[in-house]
Amino acid sequence: MLHNLQNLQKNLPKEVVLVAVSKTKSVELIKQAYVAGQRIFAENYTNEAIEKIQALKDLEIQWHFIGKMQSNKAKIVAQNFDWVQTIHSIEIAKKLNQHRVNLPKLNILIQINISNEDTKQGIVADELFTLANEIYSLENLTLRGIMAIIAPNLKIDAQKESFNKMRELFLQLQEKFTNIDTLSMGMSDDYHSAIECGSTMIRLGTAIFGKR
Ligand SMILES: *Cc1c(COP(=O)(O)O)cnc(C)c1O
């Protein structure tokens, strides 16, 4: 059983949304989490995700895409997910917008490369307002906020430094745009720091389902 999940659900602050990251985990495990009350799940790989979404289509699950967003997958992502958290270019946003027809608006987070790592996806902070403006004009998308994956193996102080930068950007974005309510940051190794720094959405895989 998923004991950690039940503890997490009980102990999280009310304003923090828990996203269960189910990549590489079975449909059976997702069902167990669902029975325990979890309704929001995230996947990284489109083929794997679509199989699971199909298999679980009778359940009331909100699906988040958190993988590398490739433009040739825009259609399948736009038609199967409720949120996309990893947007870092207007081209991909436009493709999602184009394929999001006859469905509720697709919720979008802009991914920020907050530690400015070469290997990480995401825009640098300076580009945020330009991209936000462009996304704002796309009628089938709703920009909800920003997300980040911080560098691994940081000390607590360094984690908080990155998370605090994210909160600053989030507050600035809220001043300029409506509908901005989501600051997605915090994974199994750093979610305590993220919550202290104002995260409104944590994305946990290992802490819920065990090692991948
Ligand atoms: C895999 C993944 C997670 C979950 O990572 P854990 O360390 O297992 O909690 C969260 N966010 C993103 C973007 C991921 O790819």
Ligand as a Chemical Component Dictionary entry (heavy atoms), coordinates in Angstrom:
data_LIG
# 
_chem_comp.id                   LIG 
_chem_comp.type                 NON-POLYMER 
_chem_comp.pdbx_formal_charge   0 
_chem_comp.three_letter_code    LIG 
# 
loop_
_chem_comp_atom.comp_id 
_chem_comp_atom.atom_id 
_chem_comp_atom.alt_atom_id 
_chem_comp_atom.type_symbol 
_chem_comp_atom.charge 
_chem_comp_atom.model_Cartn_x 
_chem_comp_atom.model_Cartn_y 
_chem_comp_atom.model_Cartn_z 
_chem_comp_atom.pdbx_ordinal 
LIG C1 C1 C 0 10.366 12.681 -12.491 1  
LIG C2 C2 C 0 9.942  14.075 -12.210 2  
LIG C3 C3 C 0 9.466  14.458 -10.947 3  
LIG C4 C4 C 0 9.423  13.543 -9.751  4  
LIG O1 O1 O 0 10.710 13.259 -9.291  5  
LIG P1 P1 P 0 10.954 12.527 -7.886  6  
LIG O2 O2 O 0 12.325 12.921 -7.531  7  
LIG O3 O3 O 0 10.789 11.075 -8.130  8  
LIG O4 O4 O 0 9.936  13.060 -6.929  9  
LIG C5 C5 C 0 9.021  15.759 -10.789 10 
LIG N1 N1 N 0 9.062  16.654 -11.802 11 
LIG C6 C6 C 0 9.515  16.327 -13.010 12 
LIG C7 C7 C 0 9.543  17.356 -14.093 13 
LIG C8 C8 C 0 9.991  15.040 -13.252 14 
LIG O5 O5 O 0 10.471 14.724 -14.474 15 
# 
loop_
_chem_comp_bond.comp_id 
_chem_comp_bond.atom_id_1 
_chem_comp_bond.atom_id_2 
_chem_comp_bond.value_order 
_chem_comp_bond.pdbx_ordinal 
LIG C1 C2 SING 1  
LIG C2 C3 SING 2  
LIG C2 C8 DOUB 3  
LIG C3 C4 SING 4  
LIG C3 C5 DOUB 5  
LIG C4 O1 SING 6  
LIG O1 P1 SING 7  
LIG P1 O2 DOUB 8  
LIG P1 O3 SING 9  
LIG P1 O4 SING 10 
LIG C5 N1 SING 11 
LIG N1 C6 DOUB 12 
LIG C6 C7 SING 13 
LIG C6 C8 SING 14 
LIG C8 O5 SING 15 
# 
